[in-house]
Amino acid sequence: MKKFVFLVIWLLNVYTLFAQINSKLVLDFDLFDYKYSYNSAKTYSNSTSTLKMYDFLKAYNSPSMHQSISWSAAFYNSLNFGLSKLKINWFNNEFVNYLTETTIFVTAELLSTYIPLGDAWLHEEFHRAVLTNNFTRSYNQVNDISLFSELISVNNVTDEDLIRFKSQNPVDFVRLHSAGIEGEYMLAYKLNSYNFFYNQSLPYFAYTLMWAINSFYYVWFCHTENAEITTNEINIEDGLNIKIRDFTGLDFTAWVYDLYDPFEPYQDRGIHQSGVGIDRYIKPSDLTDEQLKYLKNQGFLQFVNFVSPMLFGINRIPIEKNQNTYYINFAFRHLLNSFGNDISFHFFYQKDKINLISTLHLYQNQRMKLPGIELELIDYDFNLNKFKIRSSFQTNVWAQPANLLFSDKTISLGGAFNMNLKFGKEKFFPYIEFLAKTKGWLAGNEFQDDNFSIRFGMSWYLF
């Protein structure tokens, strides 16, 4: 469930319309993501043995985290590209034309939040990806297009599945609650990267700043008295109908509750006040003083996500040296996960054909602060006969809690390697991508155990 805050949206768009737009369109579609697609097909098919080819079509009921980001980024890329072409000359009065443009921008932003492929859809699909990867069916209420709804659910989840899920994989169950805003920050990161590396100059900041404000508010809200009132109201509205109940209620009261006690049997939450089903929704009054304090601190740490020029429309910072120009930028990020949090610093660099992001991570649980480092090379081109190969590589090395739990005292070293190879000529590039990782939490990846994934997709660069 999620509550949206739009207080700054008008001011953001007024500024946006003064910006000079350099319109470029970059579209990426992850079409198949194995092994996740196999797990999704198995979850949503009725097959009890070997999957058939047509069963894999059912995998699209619940896309992977990587697929959701690529599709949502393509949606916002296309939307902003279209808005950048908008030049209203319907009226003789220049101010009225300007006001009409502003109204269209604001309306597009508001509506994009409540429809499939928008921000709220992505938020819920990140929750669902964790559920699906643990063979738990669910439904994204955003697909019903309930415009301007303050509370959006992932529902159609059974109590029996939640009992089984937590019993079999308590680490993923903790991560399940925080996955939604993880998706939002990953989407903002993707869109800001587009602006930096492709010099799009599209007004993503009008969205990403709104998402950051909303995510901060959501984490902060969950420890307050109003969260108690809201949860009581939702319980009354849900009544006897288990099918319409959200899988967790307010994300972060549930997150901190399970963070501190991941092995508590799910059924120990007791019976719902209606007398039917389990009492799913954790309230602030269910938390200890220590848990409330920790949740409040995580709300304060969300301010880290505002430390980036990109969030305020400064996409590229030029540096002149020895008659050469290169570009830099930076961003801080605070994400919640199965063992606590990750605070990271991202440094963006571009010169000629070199597109780099270098990242330092600080992983924290209850007892330890651990380092990680990440290096990403994006869209490095070289030629093979008449074809261009556009290649990207990403390497992660980390020290994380051994069992990915809040109370862990021991350390596990690990990492990940990603290679994306695109084959094409000028604008259209089919691609294949390989990702191998050890046990560990990796933002935007559902698998917390060892995993090897293969992805197939298509990219368009319309400059």
DOPA-777347 format. One record per residue: x negated, y negated, z of N, C-alpha, C in turn; residue in three letters. Coordinates in pm, whole numbers, plus 50000, padded with zeros to 5 digits. Each point is the difference from the previous one (the first is absolute). Layout:
<atoms>
XYZXYZXYZAla...
</atoms>
This chain:
<atoms>
499165011850000500844988250000499124987650000Met500544989349952499174988349982500844987450003Lys499484989550060500694987350002499164990049923Lys500624992449909499274991549909500024985550045Phe498894993149979499874986050036499644992149875Val500844990249964499774992649877499864984950025Phe499584995950118500044985950036499104991349914Leu498905005849947499044991649927500145001149849Val500955007649953500015003449858500214987849909Ile500824990450044500274988449916498734991549983Trp499304997350110498784991949992498955006649912Leu499895013150010499025007249919500264998249852Leu501255000749960500314999149859499934985849946Asn500274990150085499794986249957498544998149960Val499075005250082498584999149966499705008049874Tyr500595011449988499735008949887500264993149868Thr501074992449992500384993949872499034989149957Leu499174994950094498994990249962498745006749946Phe499845013150026498795007049960500005002549849Ala498834999149941499885003249858499835015249987Gln500905006249925500045014449991499205004849878Ile499065009050025499255006549893500575014149986Asn500945001849909500825012149996499275011749939Ser499815010250080499465012749954500835011050065Lys500125011149930500825010950051499165012650008Leu499935005850119499285012650022500995009950060Val500225011149931500965010050044499315013450018Leu500315006550112499435013150028501125009350047Asp500085011849941501035009650036499375013550031Phe500035003750128499575013350042501175009549973Asp499845009049903501105008649957500035013450070Leu498825005050041499955013250064498864999950100Phe500305004450123499044999150109499955013650072Asp499135008649953499855013250060498884999250107Tyr500235004250118500865010550048501304994850060Lys500114987150022501214994850060501235003649917Tyr499924998949868501165002949915500475014450018Ser499065008950028500375014050028500815000750129Tyr499534993150105500725000150127501384993649988Asn500074989249920501294993349980500965009049924Ser499505006649894500845009249924500505011450088Ala499125005050085500385010950090501054995450101Lys499884987550045500954994750098501394998249939Thr500054995149876501304996349941500565010249902Tyr499305010849973500575010549917500685010350089Ser500785008449938500665010750074499255013249988Asn498804999349943499215012049978499445005150132Ser500095012850021499455006150122498705007449972Thr499585000049872498765006949965499164990949910Ser499635004849883499154992349908500794988949934Thr499434988049996500664988849936499995001649848Leu501104996149937500094999549854499644985949954Lys499754998849869499604987049947501054989350028Met501305003549983501054990150021500104995850148Tyr499485008350091500014996150141499154987650026Asp498984998049916499114988650022500694986849967Phe501095000549922500774987849977500624995050129Leu500305009250091500604996350128498984993450093Lys498725001049966498984993250081500194985049999Ala500644994749894500214985549991501104995250094Tyr500675009250070500904995950108499254992450108Asn498725003350016499204993750105498584998449948Ser499674988449940498664998049945498934999550108Pro498765002549959498874998950093499744985550036Ser499164997850101499624986350035499344993049882Met499115007049932499294994049887500974996749887His500955008949973501004997349897500864988050038Gln500464999450124500844988950044499304986649984Ser498714999550036499254987549986499874996249853Ile499655009749915499794996749859501294995449935Ser501125006450032501274996149939500474986550054Trp499874997950130500444987450059499124988449953Ser498695002449989499104989549949500344996549856Ala500355010049918500404997549861501294991749996Ala500915003150093501254992450008499734985350032Phe499204997350105499734986250038499134992949896Tyr499125007449935499194994349893500904995249887Asn500935008549959500914996549891500924988650039Ser500545000450123500894989550047499304986550001Leu498814999550057499284987350007499534995349863Asn499635009449913499644996349864501184993549931Phe501185005950017501204994249940500334986450057Gly499904998550132500284987250064499004989349958Leu498765004049974498994990349958500304994149863Ser500795007249920500384995349866501244991250004Lys500594998850119501264992950013499784984949993Leu500564993849899499944985449985501414995049971Lys500644994850102501394995849988500074985949941Ile500714998849887500264986949939501484998849967Asn500825004950090501445000449974500654986450020Trp499374991650081500634987350038499104988349958Phe500594988549990499244988049963499184994750116Asn500365003850120499324995350120498875009750036Asn498774995150006498845008650028500075006250139Glu500504992350098500095005350135501025011450009Phe501114998849928501015010550000499425012749937Val499234998549892499335011649940499045006650098Asn499274991650072499055005250100500735007450111Tyr501094994150048500785006250106500605013349953Leu500405000649875500555012449944498925010849996Thr498804996449958498885009649998499725005350141Glu499984990850095499735003950139501065009850050Thr501254997149970501105008650042499875013949940Thr499615000749874499835013049933498855007850065Ile498894993050029498885006550067500425005950134Phe500694992050080500395004350134500985011649992Val500964999149910500995010649984499325013149959Thr499034999049907499285012049956499255006350115Ala499374991850085499275005350114500935007050099Glu501124993550030500945005950095500555013249949Leu500435000249874500605012149945498985011249986Leu498744996549970498985010349981499785008150126Ser500274994050115499815006950128501005011450018Thr501184998749941501095009150031500305010149890Tyr499155001349903500275009249890498865010249988Ile500265011349935498935009949980498784993849932Pro498835004350043498674995449960499564987350073Leu500914993650072499634988250077499305003650131Gly499704989850078499225001550123500675009350101Asp501314998350023500695008550097500045014549952Ala500205001949871499995013549943498655006750025Trp498914992549975498665005450022499795003550147Leu500444991150089499875002450144500635013550037His501215002349953500685012550035499395012149930Glu499504998149877499385011249928498715004650066Glu499304990950066498805004150074500395008850119Phe501094996350070500515009050104500355013649938His500724999649888500505012449939498865008749950Arg498914993949955498885008049950499425008750111Ala499944994750123499525008050113501005011150032Val501284996749997501045010150022499925011049894Leu499944996049875499995009649889498785008950005Thr498854994150032498775007850007500055010550110Asn500964998350092500245009950105501335007249977Asn500435000349873501155008049955501294996350073Phe500204986950015501204994850064500754990949902Thr501215003549967500804992149906500514987250065Arg500194989749915500504987250049500584992249883Ser500584988450032500594991249898499664985650032Tyr499634992349896499654985950014501254991749976Asn500494993350105501244992449990499894988049907Gln498794995649968499834989049905500615003849865Val500015012849968500575004349873501494997149989Asn500664997150113501414996249999500194985249966Asp498894992649994500004985649968500984992550091Ile499735000750128500804992550098499374986250017Ser500444990549916499374986949998500124992950135Leu498874994350044499904991750119500305007750129Phe499865013149995500155008050121498774998250088Ser500204997350130498874998050090499385013250042Glu500785010750003499525013050046500135010049887Leu498875005949963499965009649891499445013150054Ile500645011049965499655012850060499355009549901Ser499205009050056499695012849935500865010250073Val501055004849931500945008750068500115013549930Asn501085007450027500165013749950498885009150050Asn499524997350120498965008250062500655007950115Val499755012850005500635008250104499155000150128Thr500675001850112499295001550128499075012249997Asp500465010749936499215012349994498684997749928Glu500044992049891498764997049927499054991650085Asp500544990450074499154991550084499385008150115Leu500765009350056499465008850105498845008349944Ile500235005949882498955008349938498784991749963Arg500234988549938498924991349955499084996350117Phe500584994850108499144995650110499265011750064Lys500655011550007499365011850059498835004849916Ser500154999749866498985005349911498884990149972Gln500314987049998499004990249959500184986950079Asn499665000050129500204987950082499184988049953Pro498875002549935499174988849951500734992549890Val500545007449903500774993549894501274993650054Asp500575005850105501244994550056499764986150058Phe498864997850063499674986650049499814990549883Val499265004449899499734991649883501304996649925Arg500975008850006501284998149933500634986550034Leu499964996150127500684987850044499334987449947His498695000149988499274987849960499774999349849Ser500405010249926499685000649857500674989049919Ala501164995150046500744990149921499224987249976Gly499504993650108499274987449977498615002849943Ile499485012150020498775003749930500214998449850Glu501165004549950500304998749858500094985649956Gly500614991550081500144985949963498644993149990Glu499125002950096498674993949994499185005549883Tyr500195012749967499305005749885500484993849869Met501304997349991500544993449881499454985849987Leu499984992650111499444986549995498535000349958Ala499275009750052498585001849964499855002549850Tyr500875008349944499965003249857500284987649916Lys501044992550035500374988249922498934989150011Leu499454997950119498934990150015498765004049921Asn499745013149992498875004749919500224997049852Ser501245001549953500324996549862499684985349973Tyr500464991350089499744985749981498514997049997Asn499255006750087498574997250008499255005249878Phe500155012749969499175006149896500464996749858Phe501304997749980500504997349866500384985449980Tyr499754991750102500284985749992501434997649952Asn500945007450057501394998649958500604986650040Gln499644995150118500584987650055501525000950012Ser500505011850028501435001550024500314997550147Leu501204994950031500304995450137500345011350096Pro499125009950010500245011050092500034995450145Tyr499264989350030499904995750138501364996250057Phe500934995949913501344996850047500705012350056Ala499585011849951500525012650051499145005250116Tyr498695000549978499135006750096499974992850135Thr500094986849998500064992750127501325003050071Leu501075000749924501295003550059499955014050062Met499385009549930499905013750053499165000350127Trp498914992250002499154999650119500754994350119Ala500774989349978500794994150107501035010050051Ile500665006749906501025009750036499415011750079Asn498845004949956499375011450068499534996250140Ser499424988150013499624995150134501234999550090Phe501084994149948501204998550080500565013650043Tyr499965009549907500575013250028499245007150113Tyr498664999949993499205006450105500244992950133Val500004986849997500194992250122501405002250059Trp500995000249915501405001350044500245012750080Phe499285010849967500315013250056499735001250150Cys499314990550061499775001150145500944990850078His500884992849930500804989750065501375005250046Thr500674991850080501355003450047500975000949883Glu499804991849898500885000649883499935013549929Asn498835006450007499875013449942500905009950074Ala500104998450130500895008450082501454998049957Glu500404987549984501374996849961500315005549862Ile499074997949906500195004749863500165015149995Thr499165007250074500065014650000501325004950057Thr500484993850105501305003950058501134997749899Asn499934989049927501034997049900499985010449886Glu498815003849958499895009749891500535013650044Ile499695003850123500505012850051501535000449999Asn500624988950036501464999249998500525001049857Ile499344992849907500435000249860499865013949939Glu498935006950033499775013449944501055009950049Asp500404998850124501035008650055499675014849988Gly500975007849954499865014549993499305004749872Leu499764990749909499525003749866498485001249997Asn499475012150011498565002249998499424996449863Ile500765002249894499504998149865499564985749974Lys500694990150059499664986049972498934994750096Ile499615007750100498994995250095498644998849933Arg499314989350035498624998449955499135010850063Asp498875002949936499145010650052499324996150131Phe499914986750028499234996050119500534987950075Thr500874991849940500404987550065498954989349975Gly499734991650099498974989749985498635006849997Leu499234997349895498805007749970498995000450113Asp499774988750067498794999150082500245003450147Phe501254999450046500275005950131499805015149990Thr500465005949889499805014449979498525003249982Ala499284991349928498585002549973499205000550131Trp500174990050086499204999650122500435011050096Val501265003749999500505010850085499315013249963Tyr499975003349872499375012549956498484999149998Asp499474987949984498554998050005499455004850135Leu500694996750108499565003550134500315014550037Tyr501025005849936500365013850034500415007649873Asp499025003149915500325006449872500515014350014Pro499775006350113500365014150014501315002250076Phe500654989250040501315001750063500975005949898Glu500705010950032500985005649906501054989649963Pro500334999349873500914989649953501355000850070Tyr500465012150028501325001850062500054994850143Gln498834997250060499984994750136500494985650008Asp500254993949886500564986450002501434999850052Arg500625011550004501355000850055501074999049894Gly501254999850046501155000049912500464985649971Ile500394997649875500524986949960501204996250086His500194987150023501064995450088501395004249954Gln500145003449872501295004749948500275014550040Ser498965006850046500125014150034499665009249885Gly499644994149883499705007949881498584996949954Val499155010149997498654998349949499044994450104Gly498744998749956498934995250088499984984750004Ile499644994550113499864985550017498694995649933Asp500074996749873498784997549921499314986950033Arg500774989850031499454986550003499374996750135Tyr498714997149998499284995850120500234985250022Ile500284996150124500234986150038498844995150087Lys499824986950011498954995050089500125005250143Pro501225002450046500205005150136499525014450015Ser499775006949889499475013750004498475000150011Asp499384988449987498554999149998499474996550139Leu498785004650029499334996250123499444985849986Thr499604994350112499384986649996498755000149913Asp499225010750009498795001149919500325000349852Glu501035007649963500395000949860500524986649948Gln500794993250080500514986849960498874990049982Leu499025000450090498854990949989499215002949873Lys499785013049972499255003549880500754995649874Tyr501315002149996500794995849885499964984949981Leu500094992750111499924985449994498654995649944Lys498925006550043498674996649949499895002749850Asn500615011049955499975002849856500784989649921Gln501044994550063500724989149937499124987749983Gly499214996750104499054988849989498965002749891Phe499515012449994498965003349901500514999249857Leu501315000049981500534998349865499594986549939Gln499644990350086499544987149949498755001549914Phe499255010950021498805002549918500355000049853Val501205004849966500395001249860500204986549930Asn500034989250077500164986849939498664993649962Phe498905006550036498684994049975499525004049861Val500484992749901499585001949862500464988349916Ser499104993849921500434989449909501055004849900Pro499955012949965500945005449900501444998750046Met500205000550130501354999450055500604986049987Leu499174990349963500464986149989499744994549860Phe499905008949902499934995949860498614997149948Gly498955002450081498634998049952499495013549954Ile500115002649870499745013449948498525002949976Asn499244989949958498595001949965499204988050047Arg498865002550061499124989250045498745000549914Ile499804990249911498835000249912498734995650073Pro498915006849969498684996750055499054997649883Ile499404988249997499054996649894498585001950053Glu499215007949924498625002150041499145002749876Lys498974991849983499085001549887500745000549867Asn500934990749984500814998849879500865012449972Gln500175008250099500905011549990501184998050095Asn501135005449961501194999250084500465013950039Thr500215002150128500655012250044501114996150097Tyr500875009550029501194997250079500055009050123Tyr500474994550109500135007850123501354997050066Ile500385008350094501124997650089499915010250113Asn500894998850097499955009350112501385001550063Phe500175010650077501255002350071499725008950121Ala500674997250110500025008950116501325007550001Phe499995011950061501235007950003500065008150129Arg501185000650058500265008050121501115009849968His499705012950006500985010549971500115009350120Leu501205004550028500255010050104499945013949937Leu499605009850080499885013649945500265010450109Asn499625012349975500345010950092499194999850129Ser498864993050001499174999950122499874986150061Phe500604989949941499914986550052500064989949887Gly498824994749962500014990249891498684999849926Asn500034992949888498814997449919499984985149971Asp498944993250040499794985949964498874999849898Ile500284994149884499035000649891499764986249941Ser498804998449943499604987949929499675003749857Phe500674993349904499845003149858499354988149931His498925002649928499284989649927500105002949850Phe500554990449924500225001549856498894992649924Phe499495006449897498914994149920500245003149853Tyr499824989849916500085002149855498964991649929Gln499275006449910499074993149911499895008249872Lys500344993649888499985006749870500845012850005Asp499395011649978500745012749996500125006850137Lys499404994050101499965006450132501154995150087Ile500875009250037501114997250092499815008750125Asn499734993950113499675007650121500864995650119Leu500365009850081500564997350134499185008150100Ile499414993350096499305006950108500774997450129Ser500135010550081500874999450118499305006050121Thr500134993050112499565005250130501235003250083Leu500015011750064501125004450082499595001250146His500954996950088499855002650142501235008150043Leu499795013050020501095008850041500045000650152Tyr501194998750059500114999450145501125009050051Gln499685008050100501045006850075499934995550145Asn500545007750091500054995950141498624999250064Gln499055007849947498725001650067498784995549920Arg500164998649866498814997949916500264989349894Met498894993949959499974991249883498975005949904Lys500435003249878499165007549907499914992949866Leu498845001349931499804992649876500385008049875Pro500194992549893500185005949868499584990049894Gly499645005049885499594991349890500615005249871Ile500324990849910500695003549875499454991249889Glu499805005949884499514992649883500815004249879Leu500514990149925500845002949884499534992049879Glu499765006949889499684993949871501235001749911Leu500504988949945501275000149930499814996649852Ile500545008449913500094997449856498654996149938Asp499055009150014498714998249932500095006849865Tyr499804992349893500205005049864498715004849937Asp500095011249929498935004149908500665007349883Phe499285000449887500575005349876499545014249974Asn500905008049943499715013549955500575001549861Leu499124998949897500444999549861500984988549982Asn501215002849953500964989349975500864997050123Lys499825007950105500834998350118499274992550110Phe500774992950077499484993250118500395008250122Lys499055002250088500295006550128499934989450109Ile501104998250067500104990250108499975007950131Arg498954998750077499785008750115500054992250131Ser500535006750103500034994550135499555010750099Ser499254995850102499485009250100500194994050139Phe500335008450095500154995550138499405010550094Gln499174995250093499365008850097500294994950141Thr500425009150087500244996850142499165009250087Asn499424994350103499315007850104500504994950133Val500385009150090500574995650127499635008950117Trp500124994250118500035007450126501374997350061Ala500765010650024501354998750053500205010050115Gln501034997850083500285009750106500175014049942Pro499415009950063499895013449943501355006149964Ala501004997750083501335005749976501004989649952Asn499504987949971500834988849952501094996450100Leu499675001150129500944997150106499524988550088Leu500934993450063499744988350083499085003350117Phe500135011950057499265003750121498685007249972Ser499635001949873498775007249966498774993450062Asp499075008650046498724995250053498835003749910Lys500245008749904498935004549911500174994149860Thr498875000049926499934993349870499845010249888Ile500604997049886499825008149880499564990849886Ser498935004049931499534992549884500685005349875Leu500334991149908500665004349878499984989149896Gly500775002349894500054990149894500865004549884Gly499974991849894500815002749881499274994549879Ala500305006249885499454995149873501115000349897Phe500144989049927501044998749898499374995849868Asn500425006549891499534996349866501194999149906Met500144988749933501074997849903499384997149864Asn500395008049899499484998449864501154997349905Leu499954988349935501034995949904499425000549859Lys500755006149908499535001849864500934992449906Phe499444990449924500854992449910499194991349907Gly500644989849946499324990949910500044985750052Lys501164993349990500044986150040500934997550120Glu501255004449987501004996550100500595012150073Lys500095011349935500685011650055498995010750038Phe500075004550127499025009550051500685011150081Phe500195011849943500345011650085498835003050092Pro500285005350119498905002550092500185013150076Tyr498875004650052499965011150093499194995450120Ile500445004150118499364995550124499795011950092Glu498855000350065499665010650095499724993650136Phe500535006150106499714995250134499745012050091Leu498864999850067499655010350097499734993250134Ala500545005750107499804994250132499875010950105Lys499294996850106499945008750117501164996550093Thr500085006750112501004996650101499794985650044Lys501094992350007499904986150042501154991949947Gly500244988650063501044990749955499434990949892Trp500704998949888499614991349890501244992449957Leu499964986850007501174991849968500495003149859Ala501315001949988500595002749870499905014449955Gly499585008950089499905014249968500765008050105Asn500925008749955500855007550093499245010750076Glu498935005149940499315011750056498994995750105Phe500155005150122499044997250106499065011750024Gln500295011649939499075011249999499134999249874Asp499095009549983499235000749877500965000649881Asp499624993449892500915000149884499234996949872Asn500475006349891499534996649866501224997249914Phe500054988249939501144996049918499564996849858Ser500895002649906499824996149860501224992049958Ile499764988549939501094991449955499894997249850Arg501164998749938500074996249860500924988049988Phe499614990449915500824988249984499624992049877Gly500564987849991499774991249886499854985850050Met499134992549934499794985850033500094991649874Ser500584988150014500044990249892499364987150048Trp499164994049916499374987250028500444990449889Tyr500974991550030500574991249899499524985850026Leu498834997049944499384986850021500204991349876Phe
</atoms>
